[in-house]
Amino acid sequence: MANAFAKSGFKAVDVTMNSIIDNEESLKSYSGMVFCGGFSYGDVLGAGGGWAKAILFDDELRRAFEDFFSKQLPVLGVCNGCQMLSQLREIIPGAENWPSFERNNSGQFESRTVMVKVSGNSSPWLEGLSGCVVPVAVAHGEGRVELGDLTGAVELDSLVAMRYVGPSDEPTED
């Protein structure tokens, strides 16, 4: 991920949770953050939840992340990083309508290529891409988006960044 951002012109720095915990790194010096995917907190389902709890249940870490999120800088979560961010919504301003990511309906780990259509939204990561349909490789055990009672709020607020689409570019759940 750092390499992709560096090749795109950003100054990318790899920061580990341990370096933040040990006070070797301060989040104050960063102007954005990407929480990378993969099984960084163990090769288990729900790894993003463990990552979130490491932040929420440590007073110093919680304050550091609350301060960072209060600046409303660009943040991107990929895979477990996205799952982790969704579980930090209580400390991220404006995140109260964020979804949770639940076990797939199949009950299995799923891996495939899907098509998504970029919605018209305010995501700085997708600026200028509204309406584009792109293939995305997905591999997850907990990729089912659960909105609960927030479905209408999400639609009205145009918070949906991308939608799964079928062969005719129409939204689908298949």
C-alpha positions in Angstrom: 0.0 0.0 0.0 2.8 2.4 0.9 4.4 1.7 -2.5 1.2 2.4 -4.4 0.8 5.8 -2.6 4.5 6.6 -3.1 4.2 5.9 -6.8 1.1 8.2 -6.8 3.2 11.1 -5.5 2.4 10.9 -1.7 5.0 10.7 1.0 4.1 7.3 2.4 5.3 6.0 5.8 4.7 2.5 7.2 3.5 2.9 10.8 2.8 -0.2 12.9 0.4 -0.3 15.8 3.3 -1.3 18.1 5.2 1.8 17.2 2.2 3.9 18.2 1.6 1.9 21.4 5.3 2.3 22.3 5.2 6.0 21.6 7.7 5.7 18.8 5.3 7.3 16.4 2.8 10.2 16.9 -0.3 10.5 14.7 0.0 14.3 15.0 2.4 14.6 12.1 0.3 12.8 9.5 -2.1 14.4 7.0 -4.0 11.3 6.1 -4.0 7.6 6.9 -4.7 4.2 5.3 -5.5 1.2 7.4 -4.3 -1.7 5.3 -6.0 -5.1 4.9 -4.7 -8.5 5.4 -4.7 -10.5 8.6 -2.5 -8.2 10.6 -4.2 -9.1 13.9 -4.1 -12.9 13.3 -5.4 -15.2 10.7 -8.8 -15.2 12.1 -12.3 -13.9 11.1 -13.1 -10.6 12.9 -9.5 -9.4 13.0 -10.7 -5.9 12.4 -12.7 -6.1 15.6 -9.6 -7.0 17.6 -7.7 -4.1 16.0 -10.5 -1.7 16.9 -10.7 -3.0 20.5 -6.9 -2.5 20.9 -7.6 1.2 20.2 -10.9 1.6 22.1 -9.8 -0.1 25.3 -6.4 1.7 25.7 -6.9 5.3 27.0 -3.8 6.7 25.3 -4.4 5.1 22.0 -8.0 6.1 22.0 -7.1 9.7 22.7 -4.5 9.7 19.9 -6.9 8.3 17.4 -9.8 10.6 18.6 -7.4 13.6 18.1 -6.4 12.4 14.6 -10.0 11.7 13.5 -11.2 15.1 14.9 -9.1 16.8 12.2 -11.3 15.1 9.5 -8.3 14.2 7.3 -8.6 11.7 4.5 -8.8 8.1 5.9 -9.1 4.9 3.9 -9.7 1.4 5.3 -9.0 -1.7 3.3 -10.2 -5.2 4.2 -9.6 -5.6 8.0 -8.8 -1.8 8.1 -12.3 -1.0 6.8 -13.8 -3.5 9.3 -11.7 -1.9 12.1 -12.8 1.7 11.1 -16.5 0.7 11.1 -16.0 -0.5 14.7 -14.4 2.8 15.7 -17.4 4.9 14.6 -18.0 6.1 18.2 -14.7 8.1 18.0 -14.9 9.2 14.4 -17.0 12.4 13.9 -19.8 11.9 11.4 -19.5 8.1 11.4 -22.7 7.3 13.3 -24.4 6.0 10.1 -21.5 3.8 9.0 -22.3 0.1 8.4 -20.9 -2.9 10.1 -19.4 -5.8 8.2 -20.9 -9.1 9.1 -20.3 -12.8 8.2 -21.2 -13.6 4.6 -24.7 -15.1 4.1 -23.0 -18.2 2.7 -21.2 -18.7 6.1 -18.0 -19.2 4.1 -14.9 -17.3 3.0 -15.6 -15.9 -0.5 -13.2 -14.9 -3.2 -14.1 -13.5 -6.6 -14.0 -10.5 -8.9 -17.0 -8.2 -8.6 -18.1 -5.2 -10.5 -18.8 -1.9 -8.7 -20.1 1.4 -9.8 -18.8 4.6 -8.2 -21.7 6.7 -6.8 -21.8 10.4 -6.8 -20.4 11.2 -3.3 -17.9 13.3 -1.5 -15.2 10.7 -1.0 -11.8 12.3 -1.7 -10.5 8.9 -2.8 -13.0 8.7 -5.7 -13.0 12.3 -6.9 -13.8 12.5 -10.6 -14.8 8.8 -10.9 -18.6 9.1 -10.4 -20.4 6.7 -12.7 -17.3 4.6 -13.5 -17.8 0.8 -13.4 -14.6 -1.1 -12.3 -13.7 -4.7 -11.4 -12.6 -5.3 -7.8 -11.1 -8.5 -6.4 -12.7 -9.4 -3.1 -11.8 -12.0 -0.6 -13.5 -12.0 2.7 -15.4 -13.9 5.3 -17.2 -10.8 6.7 -18.0 -8.7 3.7 -21.8 -8.4 4.1 -22.7 -4.8 4.8 -25.3 -4.4 7.5 -27.0 -1.1 7.7 -29.7 -2.0 10.3 -32.2 0.8 10.5 -29.9 3.2 8.6 -30.8 2.1 5.1 -32.8 5.3 4.4 -30.3 7.6 6.1 -27.5 6.2 4.0 -29.4 6.6 0.7 -30.6 10.2 1.6 -27.1 11.3 2.7 -25.4 9.9 -0.4 -22.9 8.1 1.8 -22.6 5.1 -0.5 -19.3 5.3 -2.3 -19.7 2.3 -4.6 -22.4 -0.3 -5.3 -22.1 -3.9 -6.5 -23.6 -4.0 -10.0 -24.6 -6.8 -12.4 -24.0 -7.2 -16.1 -26.2 -4.2 -17.0 -24.6 -1.9 -14.4 -27.7 -2.1 -12.2 -27.3 -2.5 -8.4 -27.3 -6.1 -7.3 -26.9 -8.2 -4.2 -25.9 -11.3 -6.2 
